[in-house]
Amino acid sequence: MSHRSAVFNRQLPDDLSELLRREGIFPDHAWMAVETDINLSGNYEPGWLIAEPDRILVVSQPTTAVPAPVRLLLSRESIKEIRTRQGVGGGFIDALVEGIYVEVIGYSNARADIFHKAAKKLKQWVEGQQPSIHPDDDRNPRKCLKCGMTLQFKGDMCRRCVDRGATFMRAVKMMRPYAGKAIFMMCLVVVNIAIGLVPQKLVQLLIDFVLAPEQAHNRIPESPRSWLLALVGALLGTYIFAAVIAMIIGRLASFVGTQITYDMREKVFNHLTKLGIDYYDRYNVGQLMSRVAGDTEQMKGFVHQMTFGFVAQLIQVATVGVMLFTISWKLAAFTLLPAPLVVLASVFFWKRIYPRYYRVWDANSKLHSALNTILSGIRVVKAFGQEDREQKRFGRSSGYVRDSFRGVEYTVSMFNPAMGFIFQLGGLIVWYVGGMMVLGDKNLSSDLHPYTLGRQLQFLGYLGMFYGPLNSLTQLTNWLTQFLTATQRTFEILDTTPQIVQVEKPHRLPAAASIKFENVSFGYNRHEPIVRNVSFEIKPGEHIGVVGKSGSGKTTLVNLIARFYDVDDGRVLINDHDVREIDVDDLRKNVGVVLQEPFLFRGTIFANVTYGQRDATAEEVLAAAKSANAHDFIMRHPLGYDTYIGERGAGLSGGERQRVSIARALLYDPTILVLDEATSSVDTESEKLIQDALKRVTAGRTTIAIAHRLSTLKNSDRIFVVDNGKIVENGSHEELMALEGLYYRLVKIQTELSREPSIDRLAVEKK
């Protein structure tokens, strides 16, 4: 132990340390000391788990009921095993002593991660190892390192500490491939804004040179109608030019916006396909759909804001501001009076509105999640008559969306009119002061040129062009919060590190494949292992059956072979190569899986059979379907292999779907075949057809078959009996029956159950 940990080398209170020293216990000599917050009775009480080289102790402050500080003391020799056990609101560390599990210490859910780590170190200590403790052990993956906020999942991005500026700049960088078009587009925006200044100048010329030249001390034109016609023509030309420029900008904005949205959606989806199964265990499909389909659309709005939104408005404000100061610097100064108040109000609005927009996103995400769940399970809903219940459930989710939107829009509806009123006050000042200047007020009319009626109307026109964008910019915070919230959620997916990564120089798999587990432990929650220190070896071409009670870890074993998950401890070897060092694509091509509930995609039967082998010939498809006993029922359909089936194989029976999935696996031609209870949900006749197909499919392949119907595994070379994450028995059917262990009891139970009358048996007996 070269470093100390603030969590696992906890300093005890001085008075308690002194009491322990009097009893010959020196906490400073312990290799681990962890503090808990509840006692074994579930009451809040500080306590400490102390591990010394040869024993563990649990101590707490003396009380009237328990005057001694030491509550429990166990020697290392007496402990055979350490485990964690989940309770309500917390859990316990238990020690196996003389065949009985003894509760060592309790902890709340807030400290669960700490005590799971402590239990793992204690397991190493019981096995005679010296566990290492490092400051890195203090890091809680469920806590933000910066602010300490609890995250929804381990490794999640902290939404409180996200760098919004970095998020915005990252969105800007998405435009890099289209920089040329974007620059040209922004040049046109500047040209369009400049054209927009021309009509007000024409108004000034019309007033001061045609309609009221005397007030401006100008000569009366000889042909006012010619002047008027020329000015109207110039105005028409300006409008036509502006319309053409706007059309070009619109087309460019549409092209760039839709392309960036396409790129973002492609990146997010492609990254999702690279993420491991563990990621999909954490997130609902509806939430992910909301991110991929909805949040990515915000990129299109970002381009719109650049061309017709806040970027264009900022340019217009700057350009028009220069024109206002050119006409009259005094009046221009009056127009800026509301600006400081608007800036302060916008900052205040931003701080209040941003957290509320996350609630809006969360509400929409949960609404999509609820809708996806309800519609996916609509058959169950109707079968149990729960339409009213699901309507209420959806109503609650929809109500959350309604209330979240109201919280935002009520604030926006107060803010925007208030800002508009402030701007109108600035306009009133210009009306009064400018009017006085036109009337010749000497205290105000000190500009180099006389302030004419035409200049006043020109100024008022530009003032509308100045205040209009400023008023829209006050709504920038509203759009920006929506954009950053959605973009942040999108980038969260892109920033998620795939758990299944490939080494730089992966190995290839040959035709024959042996499988070996070396001291493998794994849990979907790392601190609660499902598979515990499992070791076995399967020879090439061997047929292995796997049996055990539900939840014993059977499917988890095959998930590790296919590398849907990576082991926590130990190694999984194929042909003496760690699966983590094998090319992922090559591994998946050599490991075929037939699931208990086969998933068929919406489309033709032919497309589903060839899903893993798109370039298969018609002859190969027919051969695979015949081997899977699927060809006959396929040809009974009028369109044969071109028969269209619905989502999840709707239109086919359970046995037919299973045989299509077997044909799909057979066409894939894997070296290793995994059958995960492939016949558990079909009738006896379908089972017989599937079993006949499997005999042909498994010939010459390394096969692992999980089954609850033990009769289907009688002919296996060996059978693994799994219980509580361990292989407790291993041998042929005859050998395991002779042992009269767990496998023997399972067979006896199924034999008794099979003697009960069934529809299949009655049909046979009737014949």
RAFEN-V331304 format. One record per pair of residues at least 12 apart in sequence whose ideal C-beta (glycine too) atoms are under 7 Angstrom apart, sorted by the first residue. I is the first residue (numbers start at 1). J is the second residue. D is the distance in Angstrom with one decimal. If there is no record, write none. Layout:
I_J_D / I_J_D
This chain:
1_31_5.8 / 1_132_6.6 / 1_133_5.4 / 3_134_5.2 / 3_135_5.5 / 5_133_5.0 / 5_134_6.6 / 5_135_5.6 / 5_137_5.1 / 5_138_5.4 / 6_138_5.3 / 7_34_6.9 / 7_114_5.8 / 7_137_6.6 / 7_138_4.7 / 8_32_5.3 / 8_34_5.8 / 8_118_6.7 / 8_133_4.9 / 8_137_5.6 / 9_32_7.0 / 9_33_6.0 / 9_133_6.5 / 10_33_4.7 / 10_34_6.0 / 10_35_4.7 / 10_48_6.5 / 12_27_5.1 / 12_33_6.8 / 12_48_5.9 / 16_59_6.9 / 16_61_6.0 / 16_69_6.0 / 19_69_5.1 / 20_59_6.5 / 20_69_6.1 / 23_70_6.9 / 25_57_6.7 / 27_50_6.0 / 29_52_6.6 / 30_50_4.8 / 30_51_5.9 / 30_52_5.2 / 31_51_5.8 / 31_53_6.7 / 32_51_4.1 / 32_118_6.8 / 32_121_6.4 / 32_133_6.3 / 33_48_5.7 / 33_50_5.0 / 34_48_6.8 / 34_49_4.7 / 34_114_6.4 / 34_115_6.9 / 34_118_5.0 / 35_48_5.4 / 36_49_6.8 / 36_105_5.6 / 36_106_6.6 / 36_107_4.7 / 36_111_6.3 / 37_107_6.9 / 37_108_5.3 / 37_111_6.2 / 38_90_6.1 / 38_106_5.1 / 38_107_6.6 / 38_108_5.4 / 39_106_6.1 / 40_103_5.4 / 40_106_4.9 / 42_106_6.9 / 45_60_6.2 / 46_60_6.6 / 46_61_6.9 / 47_59_6.8 / 47_60_4.0 / 47_105_6.6 / 49_105_4.9 / 49_118_6.6 / 51_122_6.7 / 51_125_6.5 / 54_75_6.3 / 54_76_5.4 / 55_73_6.2 / 55_74_6.3 / 55_75_4.8 / 55_76_6.2 / 56_74_5.4 / 57_70_5.8 / 57_72_6.7 / 57_73_5.0 / 58_71_4.7 / 58_72_4.2 / 58_104_6.2 / 58_105_5.1 / 59_71_6.5 / 72_104_6.2 / 74_95_5.9 / 74_97_6.5 / 76_125_6.8 / 76_126_6.5 / 78_97_5.2 / 79_95_4.8 / 79_96_6.8 / 79_97_6.1 / 79_126_5.2 / 80_96_4.4 / 81_96_4.0 / 81_126_7.0 / 82_95_5.8 / 82_119_5.5 / 82_122_4.5 / 82_123_4.8 / 82_126_5.7 / 84_115_6.7 / 84_116_5.7 / 84_119_4.8 / 84_527_6.5 / 84_528_6.9 / 89_108_6.3 / 89_109_6.0 / 90_106_6.0 / 90_107_5.4 / 90_108_4.3 / 90_109_5.5 / 91_107_6.0 / 91_112_5.9 / 91_115_7.0 / 92_106_5.2 / 93_105_5.3 / 93_115_6.1 / 93_119_5.3 / 113_140_5.5 / 113_142_6.1 / 116_527_3.1 / 117_137_6.1 / 120_527_6.9 / 141_154_3.9 / 141_155_5.9 / 142_154_5.6 / 144_158_3.7 / 144_161_5.9 / 146_158_6.6 / 146_161_4.6 / 147_160_5.5 / 147_161_5.4 / 153_282_5.1 / 157_492_5.1 / 157_495_6.7 / 159_358_6.2 / 162_488_5.6 / 164_484_5.2 / 167_484_5.6 / 167_487_5.7 / 167_488_5.3 / 167_491_6.4 / 168_484_6.6 / 170_491_6.5 / 171_299_6.9 / 171_302_6.0 / 171_487_5.4 / 174_260_5.4 / 174_263_6.8 / 174_264_6.5 / 174_299_6.7 / 175_256_7.0 / 175_260_6.4 / 178_256_5.1 / 178_259_6.6 / 181_252_5.8 / 181_256_5.7 / 182_256_6.2 / 185_249_6.1 / 185_252_4.4 / 185_253_6.5 / 185_256_6.9 / 185_307_6.2 / 188_245_5.6 / 188_248_6.0 / 188_249_5.1 / 189_249_6.2 / 189_307_5.8 / 189_312_5.1 / 189_315_6.7 / 190_315_6.2 / 191_245_6.0 / 192_242_6.2 / 192_245_4.7 / 192_246_6.3 / 192_249_6.6 / 193_312_6.9 / 193_315_5.6 / 193_316_4.9 / 193_319_5.6 / 195_238_5.9 / 195_241_5.9 / 195_242_4.7 / 195_245_6.8 / 196_242_6.7 / 196_465_6.9 / 197_319_6.9 / 197_323_6.2 / 198_238_4.8 / 199_235_5.9 / 199_238_6.1 / 200_458_4.9 / 200_461_3.8 / 200_462_5.5 / 201_458_6.6 / 202_231_5.3 / 202_234_5.9 / 202_235_5.4 / 203_457_5.6 / 203_458_5.8 / 203_461_6.1 / 204_454_4.1 / 204_455_6.0 / 204_457_6.8 / 204_458_3.8 / 205_231_6.2 / 206_231_5.3 / 207_453_5.5 / 207_454_3.4 / 207_457_5.9 / 208_452_5.2 / 208_454_3.5 / 209_221_6.5 / 209_227_6.4 / 210_224_5.3 / 210_227_4.8 / 210_228_5.6 / 212_453_5.7 / 215_452_6.0 / 215_453_5.4 / 216_452_4.1 / 216_454_6.2 / 217_450_6.6 / 249_307_5.5 / 253_303_5.4 / 253_304_6.2 / 253_307_4.4 / 256_303_5.2 / 257_299_7.0 / 257_300_4.0 / 257_303_3.6 / 257_304_6.3 / 258_300_6.2 / 260_299_4.7 / 260_303_6.4 / 261_296_5.7 / 261_297_6.1 / 261_299_4.6 / 261_300_4.7 / 264_296_4.6 / 264_299_5.1 / 264_490_6.5 / 265_292_6.2 / 265_296_4.4 / 267_494_6.3 / 268_291_6.8 / 268_292_5.4 / 268_296_6.2 / 268_490_5.9 / 268_493_5.3 / 268_494_6.4 / 269_292_5.8 / 271_493_5.9 / 271_494_5.4 / 272_288_6.7 / 272_493_6.4 / 274_498_4.9 / 275_496_6.1 / 275_498_5.3 / 276_498_6.1 / 276_499_3.9 / 276_500_4.6 / 276_565_6.7 / 277_564_4.6 / 277_565_6.4 / 278_499_5.6 / 278_565_6.2 / 279_496_6.6 / 281_524_6.7 / 284_369_4.1 / 284_372_6.8 / 285_372_5.4 / 286_368_3.9 / 286_369_3.6 / 286_371_6.3 / 286_372_3.4 / 286_373_6.9 / 287_365_4.8 / 287_368_6.5 / 287_369_5.2 / 289_368_6.0 / 289_372_6.8 / 290_364_6.2 / 290_365_5.0 / 290_368_4.3 / 291_489_5.5 / 291_490_6.0 / 291_493_6.2 / 295_486_3.9 / 295_489_5.3 / 295_490_4.8 / 296_490_5.9 / 298_482_6.9 / 298_483_5.1 / 298_486_4.2 / 298_487_5.9 / 301_483_6.6 / 302_483_6.1 / 305_479_6.6 / 310_473_6.0 / 310_476_4.9 / 313_469_3.5 / 313_472_5.6 / 313_473_5.8 / 316_465_6.6 / 316_469_5.0 / 317_466_6.2 / 317_469_5.0 / 317_470_6.0 / 320_462_5.2 / 320_465_4.9 / 320_466_4.5 / 321_466_6.3 / 323_462_5.3 / 324_459_6.6 / 324_462_5.5 / 324_466_6.3 / 327_455_5.6 / 327_458_6.3 / 327_459_5.1 / 328_447_5.8 / 328_451_6.4 / 328_459_6.4 / 330_444_6.8 / 331_430_5.6 / 331_433_6.2 / 331_434_5.6 / 331_459_6.0 / 334_426_6.8 / 334_429_4.8 / 334_430_5.9 / 334_433_6.0 / 335_426_5.4 / 335_430_6.2 / 335_463_6.3 / 335_466_6.5 / 337_426_5.8 / 337_429_7.0 / 338_422_4.5 / 338_423_5.9 / 338_425_6.5 / 338_426_4.7 / 341_422_6.0 / 342_419_6.0 / 342_422_6.3 / 342_474_6.3 / 345_419_6.5 / 346_474_5.9 / 346_477_5.8 / 349_415_5.2 / 349_477_5.4 / 350_477_4.5 / 352_411_6.4 / 353_408_6.4 / 353_411_5.9 / 353_477_6.2 / 353_478_6.7 / 353_481_5.4 / 354_481_4.8 / 356_407_5.1 / 356_408_4.9 / 357_408_6.3 / 357_481_4.2 / 357_482_5.9 / 357_485_4.8 / 358_485_5.6 / 359_404_4.5 / 359_407_6.9 / 360_404_4.6 / 360_405_6.0 / 360_408_5.8 / 361_485_5.0 / 361_486_6.7 / 361_489_6.4 / 363_400_4.5 / 363_401_4.3 / 363_404_4.2 / 364_401_6.0 / 366_397_5.5 / 366_400_6.6 / 367_397_4.6 / 367_398_6.2 / 367_401_5.2 / 370_393_6.3 / 370_394_5.7 / 370_397_4.3 / 371_394_6.8 / 374_390_5.0 / 374_394_6.3 / 412_478_5.5 / 416_474_6.5 / 416_475_6.2 / 419_471_6.2 / 419_474_4.2 / 420_471_5.6 / 423_467_4.6 / 423_470_6.5 / 423_471_5.5 / 426_467_7.0 / 427_463_6.2 / 427_467_6.6 / 430_459_7.0 / 430_460_6.9 / 430_463_5.8 / 434_456_4.8 / 434_459_6.1 / 437_451_4.1 / 438_451_5.9 / 438_452_6.9 / 438_453_5.5 / 438_456_5.1 / 499_566_6.3 / 500_563_6.2 / 500_566_6.4 / 500_584_6.6 / 502_583_6.8 / 502_584_5.1 / 503_580_7.0 / 503_581_5.3 / 506_581_6.2 / 506_582_5.7 / 506_583_3.8 / 507_577_4.6 / 507_581_5.6 / 507_582_5.1 / 507_583_6.9 / 508_583_6.2 / 508_586_5.6 / 509_574_6.5 / 509_575_6.4 / 509_582_6.3 / 509_586_5.4 / 509_587_6.7 / 509_590_4.7 / 509_671_6.6 / 510_575_6.4 / 511_671_6.3 / 512_540_3.9 / 512_541_6.9 / 513_540_5.8 / 513_574_5.5 / 513_575_5.8 / 513_590_6.5 / 513_671_4.6 / 513_672_5.2 / 513_702_5.2 / 514_537_7.0 / 514_538_6.4 / 514_539_5.7 / 514_540_5.1 / 514_575_5.8 / 515_538_4.2 / 515_561_6.3 / 515_574_5.8 / 515_702_6.6 / 516_537_4.6 / 516_573_4.1 / 517_534_5.2 / 517_535_5.4 / 517_536_5.2 / 517_570_7.0 / 517_572_5.8 / 518_535_5.8 / 518_570_5.2 / 518_571_4.6 / 518_573_6.7 / 519_533_5.4 / 519_535_5.6 / 519_569_6.7 / 519_570_4.0 / 520_534_4.8 / 520_560_6.6 / 520_567_5.1 / 520_569_7.0 / 520_570_3.8 / 520_572_6.1 / 521_533_5.5 / 521_567_6.9 / 521_568_5.3 / 521_569_4.1 / 521_570_6.0 / 522_556_6.5 / 522_560_6.1 / 522_565_6.5 / 522_567_5.0 / 522_568_5.1 / 523_568_6.5 / 526_568_5.5 / 529_568_6.9 / 529_725_6.2 / 530_553_4.8 / 530_556_4.9 / 530_725_5.3 / 531_553_5.0 / 531_556_5.4 / 531_557_6.4 / 531_725_4.9 / 532_725_4.1 / 532_726_5.3 / 534_726_6.3 / 534_727_5.8 / 536_720_6.7 / 536_727_6.0 / 536_730_6.9 / 538_702_6.2 / 540_702_5.7 / 541_700_6.0 / 541_701_6.9 / 541_702_5.9 / 542_702_6.1 / 542_717_4.9 / 543_698_6.1 / 543_703_4.7 / 543_716_5.0 / 543_717_4.9 / 544_703_6.8 / 544_704_5.0 / 544_716_6.2 / 544_717_6.7 / 544_718_5.6 / 544_720_6.4 / 545_705_5.3 / 545_707_6.6 / 545_713_3.3 / 545_716_3.7 / 545_719_4.2 / 546_704_6.3 / 546_705_6.9 / 546_706_4.6 / 546_720_5.0 / 546_722_6.3 / 547_707_6.6 / 547_710_6.0 / 547_713_6.6 / 547_719_6.3 / 547_721_5.7 / 547_743_6.6 / 547_746_6.4 / 548_721_6.0 / 548_722_3.6 / 548_723_5.7 / 549_723_6.7 / 552_722_4.6 / 552_723_5.3 / 552_724_6.3 / 552_725_6.9 / 553_722_5.5 / 553_725_4.4 / 554_706_4.9 / 554_722_5.2 / 555_676_5.9 / 555_706_6.5 / 558_674_4.7 / 558_676_6.3 / 558_704_5.9 / 558_706_6.8 / 560_572_5.2 / 561_591_6.3 / 561_672_7.0 / 561_674_6.7 / 562_591_4.7 / 562_593_6.1 / 562_674_6.7 / 563_579_4.9 / 563_584_7.0 / 563_587_5.9 / 566_580_6.3 / 589_670_7.0 / 590_670_5.5 / 590_671_4.2 / 590_672_5.9 / 591_670_5.7 / 591_672_4.7 / 591_674_6.6 / 592_665_4.2 / 592_668_5.1 / 592_670_3.2 / 592_673_5.1 / 592_674_6.9 / 593_674_4.7 / 593_676_6.6 / 594_661_5.6 / 594_662_5.7 / 594_665_5.2 / 594_675_5.0 / 594_676_6.7 / 594_678_4.7 / 595_676_5.2 / 596_676_5.4 / 596_677_4.0 / 596_678_6.8 / 596_680_5.6 / 596_681_6.4 / 598_649_7.0 / 598_657_5.1 / 598_658_5.5 / 598_661_3.5 / 599_648_6.3 / 600_645_6.2 / 600_648_6.3 / 600_649_3.4 / 600_657_5.8 / 600_660_6.2 / 602_646_5.9 / 602_647_4.8 / 603_644_6.9 / 604_641_6.7 / 604_642_5.2 / 604_643_6.4 / 604_644_5.7 / 605_634_5.7 / 605_641_5.2 / 605_643_5.2 / 605_645_6.4 / 605_660_6.3 / 606_621_6.5 / 606_641_4.1 / 606_642_6.3 / 608_660_5.8 / 608_664_6.4 / 609_621_5.5 / 609_624_6.6 / 609_625_6.4 / 609_660_6.3 / 609_663_5.0 / 609_664_5.3 / 609_667_6.1 / 610_667_6.6 / 611_664_5.8 / 612_664_6.1 / 612_667_6.8 / 612_668_4.0 / 613_667_5.0 / 613_668_5.7 / 616_667_5.6 / 620_667_6.3 / 621_667_6.5 / 624_663_4.6 / 624_666_4.5 / 624_667_4.1 / 625_663_4.7 / 627_666_5.6 / 627_693_6.3 / 627_696_4.9 / 627_697_6.4 / 628_659_4.9 / 628_662_4.1 / 628_663_3.8 / 628_666_5.8 / 628_693_4.5 / 628_697_7.0 / 629_659_5.6 / 629_689_4.4 / 629_692_6.0 / 629_693_4.4 / 630_659_4.0 / 630_660_5.7 / 630_663_4.9 / 633_656_5.5 / 654_681_5.5 / 654_682_5.2 / 655_682_4.2 / 655_683_6.6 / 655_686_2.8 / 655_689_6.9 / 655_690_6.7 / 658_678_6.2 / 658_682_6.1 / 658_690_5.9 / 659_689_6.8 / 659_690_6.2 / 659_693_6.4 / 662_690_6.8 / 662_693_5.5 / 662_694_7.0 / 662_697_6.2 / 666_697_5.1 / 671_701_6.6 / 671_702_6.5 / 672_701_6.9 / 672_702_4.7 / 673_697_6.7 / 673_698_5.9 / 673_701_4.9 / 673_703_4.8 / 674_704_5.1 / 675_694_6.7 / 675_703_6.9 / 675_705_4.2 / 675_706_6.7 / 676_706_5.1 / 677_706_5.3 / 677_707_5.8 / 677_708_6.2 / 678_690_6.4 / 678_694_6.9 / 679_691_6.6 / 679_709_6.6 / 679_712_6.2 / 680_708_5.5 / 680_709_6.7 / 683_760_6.5 / 684_760_3.9 / 691_712_6.4 / 710_746_6.2 / 710_747_5.4 / 710_750_5.7 / 714_733_4.9 / 718_730_6.3 / 718_731_6.2 / 718_732_6.1 / 719_731_6.7 / 719_732_6.9 / 719_733_6.3 / 719_736_5.9 / 719_743_6.7 / 721_736_6.8 / 721_742_5.3 / 721_743_4.8 / 723_742_6.0 / 728_742_6.0 / 729_741_5.4 / 729_742_6.0 / 729_743_5.4
